[in-house]
Amino acid sequence: MRVKRVAFADKRVKKAFDELRSGRFEEKRLAEFIEDAIGELKENPFAGAAIPRRLWPAVYVKKYGIDNLRKYNLPNAWRLAYTLKGNEVEIISIILEWFDHEGYEKRFGYKKR
């Protein structure tokens, strides 16, 4: 059985998460939603929906070199974008970004800026 874990894509993403935890009530609530998602992704890295390649934002491919992309629906219409990396020993869910529904639509080109 493979070890399952969750990581942040880079220090900037981790710092943003840490700032949520010490923010206002709404930000702390979002941090709780993300923590719940992390718990679920540790159990089942495939809990989120796969996003078809044609919809991948170029920034993710360029910055992180992803070869798969998934989204996890958080409460209150928030979305968590993540990718999976792994081998025979472990599988890592790597959190790329989270956003509200409007931010998600912009990032994925559903809504023009």
N, CA, C and O atoms as a GROMACS GRO file, in nm:
protein
  452
    1MET      N    1   0.084  -0.118   0.000
    1MET     CA    2   0.000   0.000   0.000
    1MET      C    3   0.089   0.125   0.000
    1MET      O    4   0.188   0.132   0.073
    2ARG      N    5   0.053   0.222  -0.083
    2ARG     CA    6   0.131   0.345  -0.093
    2ARG      C    7   0.100   0.442   0.020
    2ARG      O    8  -0.013   0.451   0.067
    3VAL      N    9   0.203   0.512   0.064
    3VAL     CA   10   0.187   0.619   0.162
    3VAL      C   11   0.121   0.737   0.092
    3VAL      O   12   0.158   0.770  -0.021
    4LYS      N   13   0.025   0.799   0.157
    4LYS     CA   14  -0.045   0.914   0.100
    4LYS      C   15  -0.018   1.035   0.187
    4LYS      O   16  -0.032   1.029   0.309
    5ARG      N   17   0.020   1.144   0.122
    5ARG     CA   18   0.041   1.267   0.197
    5ARG      C   19   0.001   1.387   0.114
    5ARG      O   20  -0.026   1.376  -0.006
    6VAL      N   21  -0.002   1.503   0.178
    6VAL     CA   22  -0.041   1.627   0.112
    6VAL      C   23   0.069   1.729   0.136
    6VAL      O   24   0.125   1.738   0.246
    7ALA      N   25   0.100   1.807   0.032
    7ALA     CA   26   0.201   1.911   0.041
    7ALA      C   27   0.151   2.036  -0.031
    7ALA      O   28   0.054   2.030  -0.108
    8PHE      N   29   0.216   2.145  -0.007
    8PHE     CA   30   0.186   2.268  -0.078
    8PHE      C   31   0.285   2.283  -0.192
    8PHE      O   32   0.399   2.240  -0.182
    9ALA      N   33   0.241   2.345  -0.302
    9ALA     CA   34   0.323   2.354  -0.422
    9ALA      C   35   0.452   2.430  -0.399
    9ALA      O   36   0.556   2.396  -0.456
   10ASP      N   37   0.447   2.533  -0.316
   10ASP     CA   38   0.568   2.610  -0.288
   10ASP      C   39   0.548   2.689  -0.158
   10ASP      O   40   0.442   2.682  -0.095
   11LYS      N   41   0.651   2.763  -0.118
   11LYS     CA   42   0.646   2.839   0.008
   11LYS      C   43   0.538   2.946   0.006
   11LYS      O   44   0.478   2.976   0.109
   12ARG      N   45   0.514   3.005  -0.110
   12ARG     CA   46   0.412   3.109  -0.122
   12ARG      C   47   0.274   3.053  -0.089
   12ARG      O   48   0.196   3.117  -0.018
   13VAL      N   49   0.242   2.936  -0.140
   13VAL     CA   50   0.112   2.874  -0.114
   13VAL      C   51   0.100   2.836   0.033
   13VAL      O   52  -0.004   2.856   0.095
   14LYS      N   53   0.206   2.781   0.089
   14LYS     CA   54   0.206   2.744   0.231
   14LYS      C   55   0.188   2.868   0.318
   14LYS      O   56   0.112   2.865   0.415
   15LYS      N   57   0.258   2.977   0.285
   15LYS     CA   58   0.247   3.101   0.362
   15LYS      C   59   0.104   3.156   0.355
   15LYS      O   60   0.051   3.201   0.456
   16ALA      N   61   0.043   3.152   0.238
   16ALA     CA   62  -0.095   3.200   0.223
   16ALA      C   63  -0.188   3.118   0.312
   16ALA      O   64  -0.280   3.174   0.372
   17PHE      N   65  -0.166   2.987   0.320
   17PHE     CA   66  -0.248   2.902   0.405
   17PHE      C   67  -0.228   2.938   0.552
   17PHE      O   68  -0.324   2.950   0.628
   18ASP      N   69  -0.103   2.955   0.593
   18ASP     CA   70  -0.074   2.992   0.732
   18ASP      C   71  -0.139   3.126   0.767
   18ASP      O   72  -0.187   3.144   0.879
   19GLU      N   73  -0.140   3.220   0.674
   19GLU     CA   74  -0.202   3.350   0.698
   19GLU      C   75  -0.353   3.338   0.714
   19GLU      O   76  -0.414   3.412   0.791
   20LEU      N   77  -0.414   3.245   0.642
   20LEU     CA   78  -0.558   3.222   0.660
   20LEU      C   79  -0.587   3.180   0.803
   20LEU      O   80  -0.685   3.225   0.863
   21ARG      N   81  -0.503   3.094   0.857
   21ARG     CA   82  -0.525   3.040   0.991
   21ARG      C   83  -0.522   3.148   1.099
   21ARG      O   84  -0.583   3.132   1.205
   22SER      N   85  -0.452   3.256   1.072
   22SER     CA   86  -0.443   3.363   1.172
   22SER      C   87  -0.521   3.488   1.130
   22SER      O   88  -0.503   3.595   1.188
   23GLY      N   89  -0.607   3.474   1.031
   23GLY     CA   90  -0.683   3.587   0.979
   23GLY      C   91  -0.815   3.609   1.048
   23GLY      O   92  -0.839   3.561   1.159
   24ARG      N   93  -0.900   3.683   0.979
   24ARG     CA   94  -1.035   3.711   1.028
   24ARG      C   95  -1.117   3.582   1.033
   24ARG      O   96  -1.071   3.476   0.990
   25PHE      N   97  -1.237   3.592   1.086
   25PHE     CA   98  -1.324   3.475   1.100
   25PHE      C   99  -1.342   3.402   0.968
   25PHE      O  100  -1.329   3.279   0.962
   26GLU      N  101  -1.372   3.477   0.860
   26GLU     CA  102  -1.396   3.414   0.730
   26GLU      C  103  -1.272   3.340   0.679
   26GLU      O  104  -1.282   3.232   0.621
   27GLU      N  105  -1.156   3.400   0.704
   27GLU     CA  106  -1.031   3.337   0.660
   27GLU      C  107  -1.002   3.211   0.742
   27GLU      O  108  -0.958   3.110   0.687
   28LYS      N  109  -1.027   3.218   0.871
   28LYS     CA  110  -1.008   3.100   0.956
   28LYS      C  111  -1.102   2.988   0.914
   28LYS      O  112  -1.066   2.870   0.915
   29ARG      N  113  -1.223   3.026   0.876
   29ARG     CA  114  -1.322   2.927   0.831
   29ARG      C  115  -1.273   2.859   0.703
   29ARG      O  116  -1.284   2.737   0.689
   30LEU      N  117  -1.219   2.939   0.609
   30LEU     CA  118  -1.164   2.882   0.487
   30LEU      C  119  -1.047   2.789   0.519
   30LEU      O  120  -1.034   2.683   0.458
   31ALA      N  121  -0.964   2.827   0.613
   31ALA     CA  122  -0.852   2.740   0.654
   31ALA      C  123  -0.905   2.606   0.706
   31ALA      O  124  -0.848   2.501   0.678
   32GLU      N  125  -1.015   2.610   0.780
   32GLU     CA  126  -1.076   2.486   0.829
   32GLU      C  127  -1.126   2.401   0.714
   32GLU      O  128  -1.110   2.278   0.716
   33PHE      N  129  -1.186   2.464   0.613
   33PHE     CA  130  -1.233   2.389   0.496
   33PHE      C  131  -1.114   2.321   0.427
   33PHE      O  132  -1.123   2.204   0.388
   34ILE      N  133  -1.005   2.394   0.414
   34ILE     CA  134  -0.886   2.338   0.348
   34ILE      C  135  -0.827   2.226   0.433
   34ILE      O  136  -0.784   2.124   0.379
   35GLU      N  137  -0.823   2.244   0.564
   35GLU     CA  138  -0.774   2.138   0.653
   35GLU      C  139  -0.859   2.012   0.639
   35GLU      O  140  -0.805   1.901   0.637
   36ASP      N  141  -0.989   2.028   0.630
   36ASP     CA  142  -1.077   1.912   0.610
   36ASP      C  143  -1.045   1.843   0.477
   36ASP      O  144  -1.041   1.720   0.470
   37ALA      N  145  -1.022   1.924   0.373
   37ALA     CA  146  -0.988   1.868   0.242
   37ALA      C  147  -0.855   1.793   0.249
   37ALA      O  148  -0.841   1.685   0.191
   38ILE      N  149  -0.759   1.850   0.320
   38ILE     CA  150  -0.629   1.784   0.336
   38ILE      C  151  -0.648   1.647   0.401
   38ILE      O  152  -0.588   1.548   0.359
   39GLY      N  153  -0.731   1.642   0.503
   39GLY     CA  154  -0.759   1.515   0.569
   39GLY      C  155  -0.819   1.413   0.473
   39GLY      O  156  -0.780   1.296   0.474
   40GLU      N  157  -0.912   1.457   0.392
   40GLU     CA  158  -0.973   1.365   0.296
   40GLU      C  159  -0.874   1.322   0.188
   40GLU      O  160  -0.873   1.206   0.148
   41LEU      N  161  -0.790   1.416   0.141
   41LEU     CA  162  -0.693   1.382   0.038
   41LEU      C  163  -0.585   1.286   0.091
   41LEU      O  164  -0.527   1.209   0.014
   42LYS      N  165  -0.558   1.291   0.221
   42LYS     CA  166  -0.464   1.195   0.280
   42LYS      C  167  -0.523   1.054   0.275
   42LYS      O  168  -0.450   0.956   0.262
   43GLU      N  169  -0.654   1.045   0.287
   43GLU     CA  170  -0.722   0.916   0.279
   43GLU      C  171  -0.741   0.871   0.135
   43GLU      O  172  -0.721   0.754   0.102
   44ASN      N  173  -0.782   0.966   0.050
   44ASN     CA  174  -0.813   0.935  -0.090
   44ASN      C  175  -0.766   1.049  -0.180
   44ASN      O  176  -0.839   1.146  -0.199
   45PRO      N  177  -0.646   1.038  -0.236
   45PRO     CA  178  -0.594   1.145  -0.322
   45PRO      C  179  -0.681   1.172  -0.445
   45PRO      O  180  -0.670   1.278  -0.507
   46PHE      N  181  -0.766   1.078  -0.480
   46PHE     CA  182  -0.851   1.092  -0.598
   46PHE      C  183  -0.990   1.146  -0.563
   46PHE      O  184  -1.083   1.136  -0.644
   47ALA      N  185  -1.005   1.203  -0.444
   47ALA     CA  186  -1.136   1.253  -0.398
   47ALA      C  187  -1.188   1.365  -0.487
   47ALA      O  188  -1.309   1.378  -0.504
   48GLY      N  189  -1.101   1.446  -0.542
   48GLY     CA  190  -1.143   1.555  -0.628
   48GLY      C  191  -1.166   1.509  -0.770
   48GLY      O  192  -1.128   1.398  -0.808
   49ALA      N  193  -1.228   1.594  -0.848
   49ALA     CA  194  -1.259   1.561  -0.989
   49ALA      C  195  -1.139   1.594  -1.078
   49ALA      O  196  -1.072   1.696  -1.060
   50ALA      N  197  -1.114   1.506  -1.174
   50ALA     CA  198  -1.009   1.531  -1.272
   50ALA      C  199  -1.054   1.641  -1.368
   50ALA      O  200  -1.169   1.644  -1.410
   51ILE      N  201  -0.962   1.730  -1.401
   51ILE     CA  202  -0.991   1.839  -1.494
   51ILE      C  203  -0.930   1.803  -1.628
   51ILE      O  204  -0.811   1.772  -1.635
   52PRO      N  205  -1.007   1.807  -1.736
   52PRO     CA  206  -0.954   1.773  -1.869
   52PRO      C  207  -0.836   1.864  -1.907
   52PRO      O  208  -0.838   1.983  -1.878
   53ARG      N  209  -0.737   1.808  -1.970
   53ARG     CA  210  -0.614   1.879  -2.008
   53ARG      C  211  -0.645   2.009  -2.084
   53ARG      O  212  -0.576   2.109  -2.063
   54ARG      N  213  -0.743   2.009  -2.168
   54ARG     CA  214  -0.772   2.128  -2.249
   54ARG      C  215  -0.814   2.247  -2.163
   54ARG      O  216  -0.813   2.361  -2.211
   55LEU      N  217  -0.851   2.223  -2.038
   55LEU     CA  218  -0.894   2.329  -1.948
   55LEU      C  219  -0.784   2.375  -1.850
   55LEU      O  220  -0.804   2.469  -1.774
   56TRP      N  221  -0.669   2.309  -1.853
   56TRP     CA  222  -0.563   2.343  -1.758
   56TRP      C  223  -0.512   2.484  -1.782
   56TRP      O  224  -0.481   2.520  -1.896
   57PRO      N  225  -0.501   2.565  -1.679
   57PRO     CA  226  -0.439   2.696  -1.694
   57PRO      C  227  -0.290   2.681  -1.729
   57PRO      O  228  -0.219   2.602  -1.666
   58ALA      N  229  -0.245   2.755  -1.826
   58ALA     CA  230  -0.106   2.746  -1.870
   58ALA      C  231  -0.008   2.775  -1.757
   58ALA      O  232   0.101   2.720  -1.753
   59VAL      N  233  -0.048   2.862  -1.664
   59VAL     CA  234   0.040   2.897  -1.553
   59VAL      C  235   0.077   2.773  -1.470
   59VAL      O  236   0.190   2.764  -1.422
   60TYR      N  237  -0.014   2.680  -1.453
   60TYR     CA  238   0.015   2.558  -1.376
   60TYR      C  239   0.116   2.470  -1.450
   60TYR      O  240   0.207   2.414  -1.388
   61VAL      N  241   0.100   2.459  -1.578
   61VAL     CA  242   0.191   2.376  -1.658
   61VAL      C  243   0.330   2.439  -1.657
   61VAL      O  244   0.430   2.370  -1.637
   62LYS      N  245   0.335   2.570  -1.678
   62LYS     CA  246   0.464   2.639  -1.685
   62LYS      C  247   0.534   2.642  -1.549
   62LYS      O  248   0.653   2.610  -1.540
   63LYS      N  249   0.462   2.680  -1.445
   63LYS     CA  250   0.523   2.698  -1.314
   63LYS      C  251   0.553   2.568  -1.241
   63LYS      O  252   0.657   2.555  -1.176
   64TYR      N  253   0.462   2.471  -1.253
   64TYR     CA  254   0.476   2.348  -1.175
   64TYR      C  255   0.502   2.223  -1.259
   64TYR      O  256   0.530   2.116  -1.203
   65GLY      N  257   0.493   2.234  -1.390
   65GLY     CA  258   0.516   2.117  -1.476
   65GLY      C  259   0.419   2.003  -1.451
   65GLY      O  260   0.459   1.886  -1.453
   66ILE      N  261   0.294   2.036  -1.429
   66ILE     CA  262   0.195   1.933  -1.395
   66ILE      C  263   0.168   1.839  -1.513
   66ILE      O  264   0.182   1.877  -1.630
   67ASP      N  265   0.130   1.717  -1.481
   67ASP     CA  266   0.085   1.624  -1.584
   67ASP      C  267  -0.054   1.569  -1.552
   67ASP      O  268  -0.104   1.478  -1.618
   68ASN      N  269  -0.116   1.626  -1.447
   68ASN     CA  270  -0.256   1.598  -1.413
   68ASN      C  271  -0.304   1.714  -1.328
   68ASN      O  272  -0.225   1.783  -1.265
   69LEU      N  273  -0.434   1.734  -1.326
   69LEU     CA  274  -0.491   1.843  -1.247
   69LEU      C  275  -0.627   1.800  -1.197
   69LEU      O  276  -0.708   1.741  -1.270
   70ARG      N  277  -0.651   1.830  -1.071
   70ARG     CA  278  -0.778   1.794  -1.009
   70ARG      C  279  -0.831   1.914  -0.931
   70ARG      O  280  -0.757   2.004  -0.894
   71LYS      N  281  -0.962   1.913  -0.908
   71LYS     CA  282  -1.023   2.016  -0.823
   71LYS      C  283  -1.105   1.947  -0.716
   71LYS      O  284  -1.168   1.844  -0.738
   72TYR      N  285  -1.102   2.009  -0.601
   72TYR     CA  286  -1.178   1.961  -0.487
   72TYR      C  287  -1.274   2.072  -0.448
   72TYR      O  288  -1.231   2.185  -0.423
   73ASN      N  289  -1.402   2.042  -0.442
   73ASN     CA  290  -1.502   2.142  -0.406
   73ASN      C  291  -1.508   2.158  -0.254
   73ASN      O  292  -1.534   2.062  -0.181
   74LEU      N  293  -1.482   2.279  -0.210
   74LEU     CA  294  -1.491   2.315  -0.070
   74LEU      C  295  -1.629   2.375  -0.044
   74LEU      O  296  -1.698   2.412  -0.139
   75PRO      N  297  -1.670   2.388   0.082
   75PRO     CA  298  -1.797   2.453   0.113
   75PRO      C  299  -1.799   2.599   0.066
   75PRO      O  300  -1.694   2.659   0.041
   76ASN      N  301  -1.917   2.653   0.054
   76ASN     CA  302  -1.940   2.794   0.017
   76ASN      C  303  -1.882   2.829  -0.119
   76ASN      O  304  -1.837   2.942  -0.140
   77ALA      N  305  -1.882   2.734  -0.211
   77ALA     CA  306  -1.840   2.752  -0.351
   77ALA      C  307  -1.691   2.781  -0.366
   77ALA      O  308  -1.650   2.834  -0.470
   78TRP      N  309  -1.609   2.749  -0.268
   78TRP     CA  310  -1.464   2.759  -0.283
   78TRP      C  311  -1.413   2.635  -0.356
   78TRP      O  312  -1.475   2.529  -0.350
   79ARG      N  313  -1.301   2.649  -0.424
   79ARG     CA  314  -1.240   2.538  -0.498
   79ARG      C  315  -1.093   2.526  -0.458
   79ARG      O  316  -1.027   2.626  -0.430
   80LEU      N  317  -1.044   2.404  -0.457
   80LEU     CA  318  -0.904   2.375  -0.430
   80LEU      C  319  -0.847   2.305  -0.552
   80LEU      O  320  -0.898   2.201  -0.593
   81ALA      N  321  -0.742   2.362  -0.612
   81ALA     CA  322  -0.678   2.300  -0.728
   81ALA      C  323  -0.555   2.225  -0.678
   81ALA      O  324  -0.476   2.279  -0.601
   82TYR      N  325  -0.539   2.100  -0.724
   82TYR     CA  326  -0.424   2.021  -0.682
   82TYR      C  327  -0.383   1.925  -0.792
   82TYR      O  328  -0.459   1.895  -0.885
   83THR      N  329  -0.260   1.877  -0.780
   83THR     CA  330  -0.207   1.778  -0.873
   83THR      C  331  -0.155   1.660  -0.792
   83THR      O  332  -0.130   1.672  -0.672
   84LEU      N  333  -0.140   1.549  -0.858
   84LEU     CA  334  -0.088   1.429  -0.792
   84LEU      C  335   0.049   1.393  -0.848
   84LEU      O  336   0.072   1.398  -0.968
   85LYS      N  337   0.138   1.358  -0.758
   85LYS     CA  338   0.270   1.304  -0.795
   85LYS      C  339   0.285   1.176  -0.717
   85LYS      O  340   0.237   1.164  -0.605
   86GLY      N  341   0.352   1.079  -0.776
   86GLY     CA  342   0.369   0.957  -0.701
   86GLY      C  343   0.453   0.854  -0.771
   86GLY      O  344   0.497   0.871  -0.885
   87ASN      N  345   0.474   0.746  -0.699
   87ASN     CA  346   0.546   0.630  -0.749
   87ASN      C  347   0.489   0.507  -0.679
   87ASN      O  348   0.380   0.514  -0.622
   88GLU      N  349   0.561   0.398  -0.681
   88GLU     CA  350   0.510   0.275  -0.619
   88GLU      C  351   0.503   0.285  -0.467
   88GLU      O  352   0.430   0.209  -0.403
   89VAL      N  353   0.579   0.378  -0.408
   89VAL     CA  354   0.590   0.388  -0.263
   89VAL      C  355   0.494   0.491  -0.203
   89VAL      O  356   0.436   0.467  -0.097
   90GLU      N  357   0.476   0.605  -0.271
   90GLU     CA  358   0.391   0.710  -0.215
   90GLU      C  359   0.316   0.786  -0.323
   90GLU      O  360   0.352   0.783  -0.441
   91ILE      N  361   0.212   0.853  -0.280
   91ILE     CA  362   0.136   0.943  -0.367
   91ILE      C  363   0.114   1.072  -0.289
   91ILE      O  364   0.070   1.070  -0.174
   92ILE      N  365   0.146   1.184  -0.354
   92ILE     CA  366   0.138   1.314  -0.289
   92ILE      C  367   0.036   1.400  -0.360
   92ILE      O  368   0.042   1.418  -0.482
   93SER      N  369  -0.058   1.453  -0.285
   93SER     CA  370  -0.152   1.553  -0.336
   93SER      C  371  -0.085   1.688  -0.311
   93SER      O  372  -0.058   1.724  -0.197
   94ILE      N  373  -0.060   1.761  -0.419
   94ILE     CA  374   0.010   1.888  -0.408
   94ILE      C  375  -0.088   2.002  -0.433
   94ILE      O  376  -0.140   2.018  -0.544
   95ILE      N  377  -0.112   2.081  -0.329
   95ILE     CA  378  -0.207   2.192  -0.338
   95ILE      C  379  -0.142   2.306  -0.415
   95ILE      O  380  -0.035   2.356  -0.378
   96LEU      N  381  -0.208   2.348  -0.523
   96LEU     CA  382  -0.159   2.456  -0.607
   96LEU      C  383  -0.220   2.590  -0.570
   96LEU      O  384  -0.151   2.692  -0.568
   97GLU      N  385  -0.350   2.588  -0.541
   97GLU     CA  386  -0.420   2.715  -0.522
   97GLU      C  387  -0.562   2.686  -0.474
   97GLU      O  388  -0.615   2.576  -0.494
   98TRP      N  389  -0.623   2.784  -0.412
   98TRP     CA  390  -0.767   2.779  -0.379
   98TRP      C  391  -0.826   2.915  -0.414
   98TRP      O  392  -0.757   3.017  -0.413
   99PHE      N  393  -0.954   2.914  -0.444
   99PHE     CA  394  -1.020   3.038  -0.481
   99PHE      C  395  -1.169   3.024  -0.467
   99PHE      O  396  -1.224   2.914  -0.460
  100ASP      N  397  -1.235   3.141  -0.462
  100ASP     CA  398  -1.381   3.141  -0.459
  100ASP      C  399  -1.429   3.107  -0.600
  100ASP      O  400  -1.350   3.093  -0.693
  101HIS      N  401  -1.559   3.096  -0.615
  101HIS     CA  402  -1.613   3.052  -0.744
  101HIS      C  403  -1.576   3.147  -0.857
  101HIS      O  404  -1.543   3.104  -0.967
  102GLU      N  405  -1.583   3.276  -0.830
  102GLU     CA  406  -1.549   3.374  -0.934
  102GLU      C  407  -1.401   3.365  -0.973
  102GLU      O  408  -1.367   3.372  -1.091
  103GLY      N  409  -1.314   3.348  -0.875
  103GLY     CA  410  -1.171   3.333  -0.903
  103GLY      C  411  -1.143   3.206  -0.982
  103GLY      O  412  -1.058   3.205  -1.070
  104TYR      N  413  -1.216   3.100  -0.949
  104TYR     CA  414  -1.203   2.974  -1.022
  104TYR      C  415  -1.243   2.994  -1.169
  104TYR      O  416  -1.173   2.948  -1.259
  105GLU      N  417  -1.355   3.061  -1.191
  105GLU     CA  418  -1.401   3.085  -1.329
  105GLU      C  419  -1.298   3.167  -1.408
  105GLU      O  420  -1.275   3.140  -1.526
  106LYS      N  421  -1.238   3.265  -1.344
  106LYS     CA  422  -1.136   3.346  -1.411
  106LYS      C  423  -1.013   3.264  -1.443
  106LYS      O  424  -0.963   3.267  -1.555
  107ARG      N  425  -0.962   3.189  -1.344
  107ARG     CA  426  -0.840   3.111  -1.364
  107ARG      C  427  -0.856   3.009  -1.477
  107ARG      O  428  -0.763   2.985  -1.554
  108PHE      N  429  -0.973   2.949  -1.485
  108PHE     CA  430  -0.994   2.844  -1.585
  108PHE      C  431  -1.057   2.896  -1.714
  108PHE      O  432  -1.093   2.818  -1.802
  109GLY      N  433  -1.069   3.029  -1.724
  109GLY     CA  434  -1.115   3.089  -1.849
  109GLY      C  435  -1.263   3.080  -1.876
  109GLY      O  436  -1.306   3.102  -1.989
  110TYR      N  437  -1.342   3.049  -1.774
  110TYR     CA  438  -1.486   3.044  -1.792
  110TYR      C  439  -1.544   3.184  -1.793
  110TYR      O  440  -1.651   3.209  -1.849
  111LYS      N  441  -1.472   3.275  -1.729
  111LYS     CA  442  -1.518   3.413  -1.718
  111LYS      C  443  -1.401   3.504  -1.753
  111LYS      O  444  -1.292   3.491  -1.695
  112LYS      N  445  -1.422   3.593  -1.844
  112LYS     CA  446  -1.315   3.682  -1.885
  112LYS      C  447  -1.287   3.786  -1.778
  112LYS      O  448  -1.378   3.832  -1.709
  113ARG      N  449  -1.161   3.821  -1.764
  113ARG     CA  450  -1.118   3.917  -1.661
  113ARG      C  451  -1.170   4.053  -1.687
  113ARG      O  452  -1.143   4.145  -1.610
   0.00000   0.00000   0.00000
